[in-house]
Amino acid sequence: MNAREQYLNTMLFDHPDRIPFQPGGGRKSTLEAWHSQGLPAHIQGGKELLNYACEQAGIAYRAPIGGTSFVVQERMIPMFEEKVIEVRDRSQVVQDWKGNICEIGKEFTVEYLRNAMDFVTRRWIKCPVETRADWEEMKRRYNPDDASRLPQNPEALGKQLKNRDYPIRLSFSGPFWQLREWLGFENLCMLFHDDPDFVRDMIAFWEDYIARLLKKALAFAVPDTVLISEDMAYKSFSMISPKMVRDFILPTWTRWGEIIHGAGCPVYDVDSDGFVGELIPLWIESGLNSCCPIEVAAGNDLVEYRRKFGRQMAYTGGVDKRAMAKGGRVIEAEIKRLEPVIRSGGYIPSCDHGIPPDVSWPNFVYYVKLLAKVTGWA
């Protein structure tokens, strides 16, 4: 099977010859640590990192070449100016591309807030939407008819992608994620109570905006997956109650799902950190049939989820990064814990988030070796 067939057969509970091999990768601080522990300095991540780790583990594996994808630009046009507003003794106050003003460490640049280059802690000071007047101005930055949101010559690209041998996906921000970007987390949660009509107005705008982008893109190319980013869970609970999720957000997920599945895209995926046990039933109801990254430290138990939800939900992730850091028998036990879910299908095992720098390079290589065996590559 080619990479696309392996992906689809796995996620749709069919019979792949091998499960896609996706151990995960490190961000900047992790790579810096690995470079001091044996990873050659010229290897900066991606397929080159995976191929080298496999060589070190004695595994004859080469990452699939892949190819061109179909990218839709959902981000605001124009973006806000990225700038440093104030430099303090141990930190700096900056404005990011979304218009947020926040405090970050002096070791970072504003670029770190635009791209997930590393694990950056920030303190929010001001968000771009505080009033309805702010909201009216913000809406002007999201024109779904802007031709630059689709690739150049989308019709030709769509034809080129029809016979691809690798999976492709479209990615969008979910309503909770996007409103939090505009308002800030605390302000959004308060607004659900204080001014629910304002929240509904913003959700309706975002729902229509993404629906129009989806229809435009899917007219040219049907991906294998559409992923929505929707971080909305703490360590033990959803950030808003399941009742509020059903009332405010589930209709949006459902409408998008009807468009996605109606176009022939088989995997409708959602990414949320934290404990997602309360959300999975709502995701299933809305047409979502895959989720990630299944953080173990947040109390997510894939074995229990498979027992409870069966083949209604597929997963990617779920390998405890803390076990990876400990290595040896601890990571061996972690992979063994997940073997029943791997064998039952609908699961691509991977790190349950970005790999942190406390996972040493030798322990990462050993984890890669174990994962290759259980997914059929060694």
TABEL-V507197 format. One record per residue. SS is DSSP state (hx for helix, st for strand, lp for the rest). PHI is phi in radians with two decimals (999 if undefined). D_FIRST is the distance of its C-alpha to the first C-alpha in whole Angstrom. Layout:
ss->SS phi->PHI d_first->D_FIRST
ss->SS phi->PHI d_first->D_FIRST
//
This chain:
ss->lp phi->999 d_first->0
ss->lp phi->-1.46 d_first->4
ss->hx phi->-1.09 d_first->7
ss->hx phi->-1.17 d_first->8
ss->hx phi->-1.12 d_first->6
ss->hx phi->-1.11 d_first->6
ss->hx phi->-1.10 d_first->10
ss->hx phi->-1.16 d_first->11
ss->hx phi->-1.13 d_first->10
ss->hx phi->-1.24 d_first->11
ss->hx phi->-1.21 d_first->14
ss->lp phi->-1.80 d_first->15
ss->lp phi->1.06 d_first->15
ss->lp phi->-1.72 d_first->12
ss->lp phi->-2.22 d_first->10
ss->lp phi->-1.25 d_first->7
ss->lp phi->-1.24 d_first->7
ss->lp phi->-2.54 d_first->8
ss->lp phi->-1.53 d_first->10
ss->lp phi->-0.88 d_first->11
ss->lp phi->-1.73 d_first->13
ss->lp phi->-2.36 d_first->16
ss->lp phi->-1.07 d_first->20
ss->lp phi->1.77 d_first->22
ss->lp phi->-2.53 d_first->24
ss->st phi->-1.72 d_first->28
ss->lp phi->-1.56 d_first->31
ss->hx phi->-0.98 d_first->33
ss->hx phi->-1.15 d_first->36
ss->hx phi->-1.21 d_first->33
ss->hx phi->-1.09 d_first->32
ss->hx phi->-1.08 d_first->36
ss->hx phi->-1.13 d_first->36
ss->hx phi->-1.11 d_first->33
ss->hx phi->-1.10 d_first->34
ss->lp phi->-1.47 d_first->37
ss->lp phi->-2.04 d_first->36
ss->lp phi->2.26 d_first->34
ss->lp phi->-1.33 d_first->31
ss->lp phi->-0.97 d_first->32
ss->lp phi->-1.11 d_first->34
ss->lp phi->-1.36 d_first->32
ss->lp phi->-1.58 d_first->28
ss->lp phi->-2.03 d_first->29
ss->lp phi->2.02 d_first->26
ss->hx phi->1.18 d_first->22
ss->hx phi->-1.13 d_first->19
ss->hx phi->-1.08 d_first->22
ss->hx phi->-1.13 d_first->23
ss->hx phi->-1.10 d_first->20
ss->hx phi->-1.08 d_first->20
ss->hx phi->-1.20 d_first->23
ss->hx phi->-1.06 d_first->23
ss->hx phi->-1.14 d_first->20
ss->hx phi->-1.02 d_first->22
ss->hx phi->-1.14 d_first->25
ss->hx phi->-1.55 d_first->24
ss->lp phi->1.32 d_first->23
ss->lp phi->-1.95 d_first->19
ss->lp phi->-1.47 d_first->17
ss->lp phi->-2.28 d_first->15
ss->lp phi->-2.23 d_first->15
ss->lp phi->-1.07 d_first->14
ss->lp phi->-0.98 d_first->12
ss->lp phi->-1.18 d_first->14
ss->lp phi->1.28 d_first->14
ss->lp phi->2.98 d_first->17
ss->lp phi->-1.13 d_first->20
ss->lp phi->-2.05 d_first->20
ss->lp phi->-2.03 d_first->23
ss->lp phi->-1.85 d_first->25
ss->lp phi->-1.93 d_first->28
ss->lp phi->-1.60 d_first->31
ss->lp phi->-1.60 d_first->33
ss->lp phi->-1.13 d_first->35
ss->lp phi->-1.03 d_first->39
ss->lp phi->-2.32 d_first->41
ss->lp phi->-1.44 d_first->43
ss->lp phi->-1.41 d_first->42
ss->lp phi->-1.30 d_first->45
ss->lp phi->-1.20 d_first->46
ss->lp phi->-1.50 d_first->45
ss->st phi->-2.74 d_first->48
ss->st phi->-1.61 d_first->50
ss->st phi->-1.64 d_first->53
ss->st phi->-2.69 d_first->55
ss->st phi->-1.86 d_first->54
ss->lp phi->-1.90 d_first->56
ss->lp phi->-1.02 d_first->56
ss->lp phi->-2.12 d_first->53
ss->st phi->-2.67 d_first->51
ss->st phi->-2.54 d_first->51
ss->st phi->-1.79 d_first->51
ss->st phi->-2.32 d_first->48
ss->st phi->-1.94 d_first->47
ss->lp phi->-1.65 d_first->43
ss->lp phi->-1.15 d_first->42
ss->lp phi->-1.57 d_first->42
ss->lp phi->1.61 d_first->46
ss->lp phi->-1.34 d_first->46
ss->st phi->-1.86 d_first->48
ss->st phi->-2.58 d_first->48
ss->st phi->-1.85 d_first->49
ss->st phi->-2.33 d_first->46
ss->st phi->-1.17 d_first->47
ss->lp phi->-1.22 d_first->48
ss->lp phi->-1.34 d_first->45
ss->lp phi->-1.85 d_first->43
ss->lp phi->-1.93 d_first->43
ss->lp phi->-1.10 d_first->43
ss->hx phi->-1.03 d_first->39
ss->hx phi->-1.07 d_first->38
ss->hx phi->-1.49 d_first->39
ss->hx phi->-1.60 d_first->37
ss->lp phi->-2.19 d_first->33
ss->lp phi->-1.34 d_first->32
ss->lp phi->-1.38 d_first->33
ss->lp phi->-2.82 d_first->35
ss->lp phi->-1.50 d_first->36
ss->lp phi->-2.03 d_first->39
ss->lp phi->-1.49 d_first->42
ss->lp phi->-2.39 d_first->44
ss->st phi->-1.99 d_first->47
ss->st phi->-1.33 d_first->47
ss->st phi->-1.95 d_first->51
ss->st phi->-2.66 d_first->50
ss->lp phi->-1.91 d_first->48
ss->lp phi->-1.28 d_first->48
ss->lp phi->-1.97 d_first->49
ss->lp phi->-2.08 d_first->52
ss->lp phi->-2.36 d_first->54
ss->hx phi->-1.17 d_first->53
ss->hx phi->-1.15 d_first->54
ss->hx phi->-1.03 d_first->51
ss->hx phi->-1.13 d_first->49
ss->hx phi->-1.09 d_first->50
ss->hx phi->-1.22 d_first->50
ss->hx phi->-1.11 d_first->46
ss->hx phi->-1.02 d_first->45
ss->lp phi->-1.14 d_first->46
ss->lp phi->-1.48 d_first->43
ss->lp phi->-2.19 d_first->40
ss->lp phi->-1.73 d_first->40
ss->lp phi->-1.19 d_first->37
ss->lp phi->-1.58 d_first->38
ss->lp phi->-1.12 d_first->39
ss->hx phi->-1.07 d_first->36
ss->hx phi->-1.25 d_first->35
ss->hx phi->-1.32 d_first->33
ss->lp phi->-1.81 d_first->31
ss->lp phi->-1.09 d_first->29
ss->lp phi->-1.13 d_first->31
ss->lp phi->0.88 d_first->30
ss->hx phi->-1.10 d_first->28
ss->hx phi->-1.13 d_first->28
ss->hx phi->-1.13 d_first->26
ss->hx phi->-1.12 d_first->24
ss->hx phi->-1.04 d_first->22
ss->hx phi->-1.13 d_first->22
ss->hx phi->-1.09 d_first->20
ss->hx phi->-1.47 d_first->18
ss->lp phi->-1.03 d_first->17
ss->lp phi->-1.81 d_first->14
ss->lp phi->-1.11 d_first->13
ss->lp phi->-1.96 d_first->9
ss->lp phi->-2.38 d_first->10
ss->lp phi->-1.37 d_first->12
ss->lp phi->-2.26 d_first->16
ss->st phi->-2.52 d_first->19
ss->st phi->-1.85 d_first->23
ss->st phi->-2.25 d_first->25
ss->st phi->-2.45 d_first->29
ss->st phi->-1.53 d_first->32
ss->lp phi->-1.35 d_first->33
ss->hx phi->-1.11 d_first->36
ss->hx phi->-1.12 d_first->38
ss->hx phi->-0.98 d_first->36
ss->hx phi->-1.20 d_first->37
ss->hx phi->-1.12 d_first->41
ss->hx phi->-1.12 d_first->41
ss->hx phi->-1.12 d_first->40
ss->hx phi->-1.35 d_first->43
ss->hx phi->-1.78 d_first->46
ss->lp phi->1.57 d_first->45
ss->hx phi->-1.09 d_first->44
ss->hx phi->-1.12 d_first->48
ss->hx phi->-1.09 d_first->49
ss->hx phi->-1.10 d_first->46
ss->hx phi->-1.09 d_first->47
ss->hx phi->-1.16 d_first->50
ss->hx phi->-1.19 d_first->50
ss->hx phi->-0.94 d_first->48
ss->hx phi->-1.57 d_first->51
ss->hx phi->-1.41 d_first->54
ss->lp phi->-2.58 d_first->52
ss->hx phi->-1.06 d_first->50
ss->hx phi->-1.14 d_first->50
ss->hx phi->-1.13 d_first->49
ss->hx phi->-1.06 d_first->46
ss->hx phi->-1.10 d_first->45
ss->hx phi->-1.10 d_first->46
ss->hx phi->-1.18 d_first->44
ss->hx phi->-1.11 d_first->41
ss->hx phi->-1.07 d_first->42
ss->hx phi->-1.07 d_first->42
ss->hx phi->-1.16 d_first->38
ss->hx phi->-1.04 d_first->37
ss->hx phi->-1.18 d_first->38
ss->hx phi->-1.06 d_first->37
ss->hx phi->-1.20 d_first->33
ss->hx phi->-1.02 d_first->33
ss->hx phi->-1.20 d_first->34
ss->hx phi->-1.11 d_first->32
ss->hx phi->-1.03 d_first->29
ss->hx phi->-1.08 d_first->30
ss->hx phi->-1.10 d_first->31
ss->hx phi->-1.19 d_first->27
ss->hx phi->-1.20 d_first->25
ss->lp phi->-1.21 d_first->27
ss->lp phi->-1.86 d_first->26
ss->lp phi->-2.59 d_first->22
ss->lp phi->-1.81 d_first->20
ss->lp phi->-1.34 d_first->18
ss->lp phi->-1.47 d_first->16
ss->st phi->-2.50 d_first->18
ss->st phi->-2.03 d_first->22
ss->st phi->-1.89 d_first->24
ss->st phi->-1.96 d_first->27
ss->st phi->-1.51 d_first->29
ss->lp phi->-2.60 d_first->32
ss->lp phi->-0.96 d_first->33
ss->lp phi->-2.67 d_first->36
ss->st phi->-2.48 d_first->36
ss->lp phi->-1.43 d_first->39
ss->lp phi->-1.17 d_first->38
ss->lp phi->-2.17 d_first->39
ss->lp phi->-2.56 d_first->40
ss->st phi->-1.18 d_first->39
ss->lp phi->-1.21 d_first->41
ss->lp phi->-2.19 d_first->42
ss->lp phi->-1.15 d_first->43
ss->hx phi->-0.93 d_first->40
ss->hx phi->-1.12 d_first->43
ss->hx phi->-1.18 d_first->43
ss->hx phi->-1.02 d_first->39
ss->hx phi->-1.09 d_first->40
ss->hx phi->-1.26 d_first->43
ss->hx phi->-1.65 d_first->42
ss->hx phi->-1.97 d_first->38
ss->hx phi->-0.95 d_first->36
ss->hx phi->-1.03 d_first->37
ss->hx phi->-1.19 d_first->35
ss->hx phi->-0.96 d_first->32
ss->hx phi->-1.13 d_first->32
ss->hx phi->-1.07 d_first->33
ss->hx phi->-1.08 d_first->30
ss->hx phi->-1.09 d_first->28
ss->hx phi->-1.11 d_first->29
ss->hx phi->-1.17 d_first->29
ss->hx phi->-1.15 d_first->25
ss->hx phi->-1.18 d_first->24
ss->hx phi->-1.10 d_first->26
ss->lp phi->-1.46 d_first->24
ss->lp phi->1.76 d_first->21
ss->lp phi->-1.40 d_first->20
ss->lp phi->-1.45 d_first->18
ss->st phi->-2.03 d_first->19
ss->st phi->-1.98 d_first->22
ss->st phi->-1.97 d_first->23
ss->st phi->-2.35 d_first->26
ss->st phi->-1.94 d_first->27
ss->lp phi->-2.53 d_first->30
ss->lp phi->-1.28 d_first->32
ss->lp phi->1.39 d_first->34
ss->lp phi->-1.39 d_first->34
ss->lp phi->-1.89 d_first->32
ss->hx phi->-1.03 d_first->33
ss->hx phi->-1.32 d_first->36
ss->hx phi->-1.59 d_first->34
ss->hx phi->-0.95 d_first->30
ss->hx phi->-1.04 d_first->32
ss->hx phi->-1.23 d_first->33
ss->hx phi->-1.07 d_first->30
ss->hx phi->-1.04 d_first->29
ss->hx phi->-1.05 d_first->32
ss->hx phi->-1.50 d_first->31
ss->lp phi->1.83 d_first->27
ss->lp phi->-1.19 d_first->26
ss->lp phi->-2.25 d_first->23
ss->st phi->-2.72 d_first->22
ss->st phi->-2.58 d_first->24
ss->st phi->-2.73 d_first->24
ss->lp phi->-1.70 d_first->25
ss->lp phi->1.06 d_first->27
ss->lp phi->-1.20 d_first->30
ss->hx phi->-1.22 d_first->31
ss->hx phi->-1.10 d_first->34
ss->hx phi->-1.58 d_first->35
ss->lp phi->1.61 d_first->35
ss->lp phi->-1.33 d_first->31
ss->lp phi->-2.13 d_first->30
ss->hx phi->-1.09 d_first->27
ss->hx phi->-1.08 d_first->27
ss->hx phi->-1.21 d_first->30
ss->hx phi->-1.08 d_first->28
ss->hx phi->-1.15 d_first->26
ss->hx phi->-1.11 d_first->29
ss->hx phi->-1.40 d_first->30
ss->hx phi->-1.90 d_first->28
ss->hx phi->0.96 d_first->25
ss->hx phi->-1.57 d_first->22
ss->hx phi->-1.32 d_first->24
ss->lp phi->-2.45 d_first->23
ss->st phi->-1.77 d_first->20
ss->st phi->-2.46 d_first->21
ss->st phi->-2.31 d_first->20
ss->st phi->1.95 d_first->22
ss->st phi->1.41 d_first->25
ss->st phi->-1.63 d_first->25
ss->lp phi->-1.12 d_first->29
ss->hx phi->-1.09 d_first->30
ss->hx phi->-1.20 d_first->33
ss->hx phi->-1.21 d_first->31
ss->hx phi->-1.09 d_first->29
ss->hx phi->-1.16 d_first->33
ss->hx phi->-1.36 d_first->34
ss->lp phi->1.19 d_first->32
ss->hx phi->0.90 d_first->32
ss->hx phi->-1.15 d_first->33
ss->hx phi->-1.19 d_first->33
ss->hx phi->-1.26 d_first->29
ss->hx phi->-1.05 d_first->28
ss->hx phi->-1.16 d_first->30
ss->hx phi->-1.13 d_first->28
ss->hx phi->-1.14 d_first->24
ss->hx phi->-1.12 d_first->26
ss->hx phi->-1.02 d_first->27
ss->hx phi->-1.57 d_first->24
ss->hx phi->-0.98 d_first->22
ss->hx phi->-1.07 d_first->23
ss->hx phi->-1.24 d_first->21
ss->hx phi->-1.05 d_first->18
ss->hx phi->-1.19 d_first->18
ss->hx phi->-1.42 d_first->19
ss->lp phi->1.55 d_first->16
ss->lp phi->1.12 d_first->17
ss->st phi->-2.69 d_first->17
ss->st phi->-1.92 d_first->16
ss->st phi->-1.21 d_first->19
ss->st phi->-2.84 d_first->21
ss->st phi->-1.04 d_first->24
ss->lp phi->-1.42 d_first->26
ss->lp phi->3.07 d_first->28
ss->lp phi->-1.07 d_first->28
ss->st phi->-1.33 d_first->29
ss->lp phi->-1.40 d_first->32
ss->lp phi->-1.24 d_first->34
ss->lp phi->-1.38 d_first->36
ss->lp phi->-1.50 d_first->32
ss->lp phi->-1.25 d_first->33
ss->hx phi->-1.06 d_first->31
ss->hx phi->-1.04 d_first->31
ss->hx phi->-1.22 d_first->30
ss->hx phi->-1.13 d_first->27
ss->hx phi->-1.07 d_first->26
ss->hx phi->-1.17 d_first->26
ss->hx phi->-1.05 d_first->25
ss->hx phi->-1.03 d_first->21
ss->hx phi->-1.08 d_first->22
ss->hx phi->-1.11 d_first->22
ss->hx phi->-1.17 d_first->19
ss->hx phi->-1.08 d_first->17
ss->hx phi->-1.16 d_first->18
ss->hx phi->-1.35 d_first->18
ss->lp phi->-1.76 d_first->14
ss->lp phi->1.65 d_first->13
ss->lp phi->-1.76 d_first->13
ss->lp phi->-2.48 d_first->16
//
